Amino acid sequence: MPPSLLVLNAGSSSLKFAAYAATGAPALLCAGQVEGLGAAPRFRARGPGGEALVERRWEAGGAPATHEQALATVIAWLPEVLGARPPLAIGHRVVHGGTEFAAPVRLSPAVMERLRALIPLAPLHQPHNLAGIEAAARHFPGVPQIACFDTAFHRTQPEVAERFALPDRFFRQGIRRYGFHGLSYESIAHRLAAEDAALGAARLVVAHLGNGASLCAIAGGRSVATSMGFTALDGVPMGTRCGQLDPGVVLHLLDALGMTTAEVTRLLYHESGLKGLSGISQDVREIEAAGGEAAERALGHFAYRVRREIAALATTMGGLDALVFTAGIGENAPGVRARICEGLGFLGIALDAAANAGNAPEIGAGPVRVLVRPTDEEGMIAAHCLALIDPTPEMLT
């Protein structure tokens, strides 16, 4: 068996993983997840061609219930694919790197302490990311653990894009626009540059549209501006998150309606977005199937906000060469893409209806290219791990 790299992405109730052969360019061996932690857990994995390798379910309340138990489940199965040899390194998606971490970093107790200090900036993500790291360190003592940050790709943005219109002391205290989904955007930028040097140098707006959604202006492979800000609440509406909101609304909820901060947090993170607008679901497929006024309200508002963000981001680059859709909705929802692109003809954006309906890689019919590309955050993490550990030839045999 070749030496391998393991990538972990710990969420609130899931542990996603992927394993790669540690070759010149990491080659996918398997990918999967343990989901439903603490509820009705399900473990599944697929091979590089999408073939099913394992599928297992537990009754409600059954093990695995924690990230530690989920990782133990994955580790017990992995030798079937990787053999008994431990991975050369384990890469982790960490949502927030703050102002300090602008590149992947090898983890140490000191680094972990600095990452824990960022939990208030990403309360729904950071604790689970760190729990996955701690579980992996216990299972694989001595194996390098490497953190790759969703915020790092955006550290190339100019200061004018990072600032809020607050007194300077708050900016110096770290209250600024960080941006998220950076590993996804970096993956898309690398993929397009490998496909076509012109795309690598182009002015792109990439729309990462999934349960979490944001957009990013990328010029010459570098982040110029993004829709998310200080937290992953900002920007366009998402599955259950509100997106951009007048801060006066929050003050009104607290002062006039007497809501607690915990109640407001739950409202904005878990009860808003497509779920709140539709009253049906956070899943676009279920909303489209339901139809009716509520579905139209939700999908129309979502498309309006994304369309508005595309136009705004284009202004930060002085124009637009290509629009790229990625992530669950971006890659698989032609109806939503059509809604978004309607009315963007003034930017040179038009759709080929047949290509869009078939989720083709190129769906544009105007001077600005419109592309659909899969994102590969795990592959990006694996590449960063391999570069950071810089293995010797002996380690690769």
N, C-alpha and C positions, 0 to 999 in steps of 0.2 A: 504494500500500500504506500502511495506517496505521502509525504508529510502534508499536514492540513492546517488550515486556519478556520477558526470558529467565530461566527458573528452572532451576537445576541442583541435583541431589541426588546426590552422589558416594558410592558405597558401596565395599565392599572389592573387588568384581569387576564393578561395573556403574556406569553413569552414566545416571541418569534425567534427563529434561528436559521442559520444557513452555514454550510460547511463548504470549503473550497480547497482544491488542490493548490499547494503553495508552489506554483510554477511561475514563469516570467510574468504572465498575466493570470491572476487567480482564476481557476476554472471551477464552476459550480459542480459540486458533487450531490448535494441534497439541500432542501429547504423545507421548513415547516413551522408549526407552532403548537403550543399547548394553550388552549383558550378556555374561557369559562372558569377560571380559577375561583374557588370558593362557591361555585354554583354547580353546574353539570359539566365537568371538565371533558375536553376532547383533545386528543393528540393525533396529529396527522403530519405526514411528510411525503414529499414528492421528489423524484429524481430530476436531473437536468433537462430531460425532455418532457417533463410534466407527468410522468408515470407515477402512479400511486405506489408508495413503498410501505406505508404503515397507516392504519387508521384504528383508533381505539377510543372508546367512550366509557365514562363512569356515570353512575347514578348521581342524582343531585346530592350534594354534600359529600361526595366521595373524594378521595385523593386523586390527583394532586390539588392541594388547596392553596399553596404558597408558591412564591417564585423558587424557593429552595427545592421544594418537592417537584416542581415543574422541571427544573434543570436536572434533578436526579433522574427523572423519567427520560429526558432527552439523552443524558449521558449513558444510561443503561442500554439505550437502543443504538447509539452512534457507532459502536464497534462493528455492527453489521455492514456499515458503509465505509468506515475509516480504519478499521482494524483497531488493535489495542493501543497503538501509539498515541500519546497525548498531542494536542495541537501545538504548533509552534508559537501561536499567540491567539488571544481572544480579543476581538474588537467589540466595542459597545457603542450603541447610539446613545448619546447624552444630549438632551434637548438644549440645555442652557450652559454656555461657557462664559457668560459675562463678558467683560471687557478684556479679561486677562488671557483667555484661551482662544486664539485665532487660528489654531492648527491642532491636529491630533496630538495627543500627549500620552506618554506611558504613565500609568497610574501608580501612585504611592500613597502612603497614609497622609502626607502633607497635601497632595493634590485632592484627595478625597475630602479633606476638611474644607478646602476652598470651594469644592463643588457643593458640599452640604450648605454652605453659606448662601448659595444661590437658590435654595428650595423656595423661598418666598416669591421668587420671580417666575417660577414654573411649578406651582404646587401640585398640579395634577399629573405631572410627568416626571420631574426630577427625582422624587423619592423612589419611584419604581425603577428608574434607570439605575440608581445607586444600589437598590436592593439586588438587582441582577448582577451587578459587579461584585458585590460582597459574596453572593452565593457562588459565583464562578471562582472567585479567589479561594474559597474554602474547598471546592471540589478539585481545583487544579493548582495546588500550591506551587509556587516557583515559575509558573507559566506567565509570560508577560501579558498584562491586561492593558488594553489601549482604549482610550476614550476618543470618540469622534463626535464633533459638536454640530448640532443643527444651526447654531448661530454663527459658526466660524466663517462660512462662505460670504456672509454679508459684511464682514469687517473691512472690506474694500470700499464700502460706500463713503462718499464724502461727508464731512461733518454736518453740512447743511441738511443732508438727508436724515441724519441721525437725531438731530435736535428737536425737542419740543420747545414751544414758546414760553418757557419757564425761566426764572432767574438762573444764572449760570451755575450757582452752587449745586443745584439739583443735577445738572448734567455731569458735573465733576463727582457727584455721589453715585453715578451710574444710572440715573433715570434718563433713558434715551431709547431710541428705536433700535432694537436688536435684530428683529427679523428671525424667521424660523423656516423649517423645511429646507435648510441649506444643503443637506446631503443629497436631497432629491434634485435640487437645482444644479449642484455640482455634477451629479451623474448625467443629467441631460446635456449640460454644456460640454462635457467630455465626449459623450456619445456623438453629438452633432459635429464637433471638431474632427473626430475620427472619420465620420462619414464624408465630410466636405470642408475643406479649409476655409471656404468662403463663409459657411455657416459658423465656423469657429470664431470668425472675426466680425460677425454680423451683429445688428441690433435686434435683440430678441425680447419678446415678452413671453415668459413661460407661466402657464396657468396650472398650478398643482391643485387639482380639484378632487377632493375625497371627503371623508368625514371631517377631516381638518382641511381647510382650503386657504390658499394664499396665491399671490402672483408676484413675479420678480422681473425687473428690467435687467437684462444682462447685455453688456456691450463688450465685445472682444473677450468673452469668457469670464468677465468679472461682474459681480453684483453692483448695480448702480443705485437701485431703489427697490423697495419691497412693500407689500401692503400690510404685513404684520408689524407690530411695534414693540412696545415694552413687554407685552405678554402675547400669548397665542390666542387672545380674545379679539385682537384688532383686525381691521380689514374687511373682507367680504364675509357674508353669513356662511356658516358651516352646518354640519349635521345637527348639532345641538347648541353651538356657540353663536352669539349674537352678531359678531363682527363689529364694525365701527359703530360707536354709540356716543351721543352727546354726553359728556360727563355730568351735565346738569340732570340727566335722567337718573343717574345713580344717586345724586344728592337728593332728588325728589323721593326716590324709593326709600331712602334712609330716613329723611326728615319728615316728609309729609305723610308717607304711608306707613312709617314705623317699622319697616323691615329691618331685620338684623343683617350684619355683614355676611353671616353664613347663609341666610336666605337669599340675599342678592347674588352671592357667589353661585349658589345652586341654580338660580334663575338664568344667569348669564352664561354659565358653562354647560348646563345640562337640560334646560327647558326652553331654549330659544332656537335661533337658526331655522333650518327647514322643518324641524320637528315642531317648534313653536308656531311658525307661520301657517303650517298646513293643519296642525292638529291631527295628523295622520301618522307620520313616521319621519325619521331622519333619513331614510333610504329613498333615493330618487326613484328607484324601480317601483317601489310600493306607492309612492306619490303619483307617478305617471299612470300606474294601473288603476288607482282610485279615481282619478279625474275629478271634474267638478270645480266649483268656485274656489274652494280652499287649496286644491292642488295648483290651480292657475295662479293664485295669489303667491304661493310659496315659490314656484318655479319662475314666475315672472319677476319677482323681486330679486331672486338669486341671480338670474341672468342680467338684470339691470345693473346690479352692483358690480358684477364681474366685468360687464361691458364698459362701465364707467371707469373701472380701475385700469383696464387695458389702455384706454385713451389717455388717462393721466400718466401712466408709466411711459407711454410712447413719447410724451413731451420731455421727459427727463433725459432722453437720448437724442432729441431732435429729429425723431422719425422712427420708422419701424421697418425691418426687413422680413421678419417672420414671427408668427404667433404659434406657440407650441402648447398643445394640451397634453397633460399627463395625470397620473394617479387614477383612482377608481372611477370617478365620474368623468374626468377628462379623457380617459382612454376608452370608455365603454358606453357613454350616453350621447348618442348622436342627436337626440332631440334637444338636449340641453346645449350642446355645442351650437346647434342651429339657432336657438334662441339668443345665445350670447353674440353670435356674429351678425345677426340681423341688425342693421343700422350702423355697421362699422364700415360701410362702403367708402366713406370719406377718408378713411385711413388706407384704402386699397385692399380691404379684406372682403372676399366673397367666397362662398362655398360651392363646391361641386356636390350636388345633392346625393348622387349615387355613391360617390366615394365616401362621403360622410356617413351615409347609412350603413356602409360596409366596414366602418372603422378602419379605412385604409390609412397607410402611413402618411400620405399626402392628400389633403382634402380641399385645398384651396383652388379657386378659379379666378383669382385676381392677381395684381402685381405683387402683393405681399403674400409670401408663402404661408400656408396654414398646415401644420404638421401634427400628427398624433404619434407619441413615442412612449414606450413603457419606461418608468423610472426604475432605478436599481440602487437603492440606498445601501443594501447589504453588500453588493459588489463594490461600491465605492469605499465602504469601510474596510473590506478585505484588502483592497489595493493600498489604502493608507497603512494598514497593519504591516503588510509586506515591505513597504518602503521604510517604515519606521524601525522595524527590527533588523532589516538589511541582513538576511541570513547568509551564512557562509555556504560554499558548495557542499561541505560535509553535512550541514543541517538539512539540505534538500535531498539527500540520498537515503 
